[in-house]
Amino acid sequence: MTLTVDNRSRNTESSLTQALRQIQQLNSRIQELERQHQDYVQKQQNLIAAIAEICISPIQEVQALRILIYRGEAACRRYLRSVLVKQRKAS
């Protein structure tokens, strides 16, 4: 009888230890995802500020925002570079 209780106790402890380890892993992953999200938000805010600074017309701003939303950060940066090149050629 004592042996059975001891085995159950060990199994329960093992299950609890395993569950705690999984919780710690999930918490670590959540922290990493939160950090990545904050980095993403900061990059987007910086890019939006650059759009406002670089684009001369509202049409260019709308186009840049559309590109950012539908095609992503890299495509938006390419578009902004092309806008800057056109502005320099026009000057």
Rosetta blueprint (number, residue, H / E / L):
1 M L
2 T H
3 L H
4 T H
5 V H
6 D H
7 N H
8 R H
9 S H
10 R H
11 N H
12 T H
13 E H
14 S H
15 S H
16 L H
17 T H
18 Q H
19 A H
20 L H
21 R H
22 Q H
23 I H
24 Q H
25 Q H
26 L H
27 N H
28 S H
29 R H
30 I H
31 Q H
32 E H
33 L H
34 E H
35 R H
36 Q H
37 H H
38 Q H
39 D H
40 Y H
41 V H
42 Q H
43 K H
44 Q H
45 Q H
46 N H
47 L H
48 I H
49 A H
50 A H
51 I H
52 A H
53 E H
54 I H
55 C L
56 I L
57 S L
58 P H
59 I H
60 Q H
61 E H
62 V H
63 Q H
64 A H
65 L H
66 R H
67 I H
68 L H
69 I H
70 Y H
71 R H
72 G L
73 E H
74 A H
75 A H
76 C H
77 R H
78 R H
79 Y H
80 L H
81 R H
82 S H
83 V H
84 L H
85 V H
86 K H
87 Q H
88 R H
89 K H
90 A H
91 S L
